[in-house]
Amino acid sequence: MSDPTPETLFLASAMQATAADVLAVADLVADDLIDPGSRDVLAVLVDLARAGRPHHHDAVIDELVRRGGPASGRHAKMRFLDACTSLHERAANPLALRHLAAGVVAAAYRHRIAELGHALVEAADTMAEDDLLPMLRHAGTDAVAHAERLSRLRGEVAA
């Protein structure tokens, strides 16, 4: 078996964490989950936690199946099974939830910066000069918001 992704470890940990801990990090990490199945599993975890219902692996798979549609689809089930495998093989640590969430957000932040670099090179060649600075400001504002989410997860003051 290959090493689990940061998303998989995060989801495995979330299934063992308290509802309060899941709800404290969910909004900070949700936009940075790359795999659509991960987003579906997190949405179920959050809904169960908000409702005060159990959100362990049995409850999550039951809810995924109950909902049908995309949430019960192949990607969500595969992501869920990966998380369960990590849960059992590696004993995911619910106390590490915030750290694992920060890992997901940090990877997405670095990806955002790399994509911004590519977009700037393209823009320099193709965009009108009057459009360059507004595009850069918008991208910078989004990057700052992303960095602030990461800082909150790490318990740091944003730079």
KAGI-V615675 format. One record per backbone hydrogen bond with DSSP energy under -0.5 kcal/mol. NH is the residue of the N-H (numbers start at 1). CO is the residue of the C=O. Records with the same first field share a line. If there is no record, write none. Layout:
# KAGI-V615675
NH = CO ; CO
This chain:
# KAGI-V615675
9 = 5
10 = 6
11 = 7
12 = 8
13 = 9
14 = 10
15 = 11
16 = 13
17 = 13
22 = 18
23 = 19
24 = 20
25 = 21 ; 22
26 = 22
27 = 23
28 = 25
29 = 25 ; 26
30 = 26
32 = 29
33 = 30
34 = 32
38 = 35
39 = 35
40 = 36
41 = 37
42 = 38
43 = 39
44 = 40
45 = 41
46 = 42
47 = 43
48 = 44
49 = 45
50 = 46
51 = 47
52 = 49
53 = 48
60 = 56
61 = 57
62 = 58
63 = 59
64 = 60
65 = 61
66 = 62
67 = 63
68 = 64
71 = 68
72 = 68 ; 69
73 = 70
77 = 73
78 = 74
79 = 75
80 = 76
81 = 77
82 = 78
83 = 79
84 = 80
85 = 81
86 = 82
87 = 83
88 = 84
89 = 85
90 = 86
91 = 87
94 = 92
96 = 93
97 = 94
100 = 96
101 = 97
102 = 98
103 = 99
104 = 100
105 = 101
106 = 102
107 = 103
108 = 104
109 = 105
110 = 106
111 = 107
112 = 108
113 = 109
114 = 110
115 = 111
116 = 112
117 = 113
118 = 114
119 = 115
120 = 116
121 = 117
122 = 118
123 = 119
124 = 120
125 = 121 ; 122
126 = 122
127 = 123
131 = 128
132 = 128 ; 129
133 = 129
135 = 131
136 = 132
137 = 133
138 = 134
139 = 135
140 = 136
141 = 137
142 = 138
143 = 139
144 = 140
145 = 141
146 = 142
147 = 143
148 = 144
149 = 145
150 = 146
151 = 147
152 = 148
153 = 149
154 = 150
155 = 151 ; 152
156 = 151
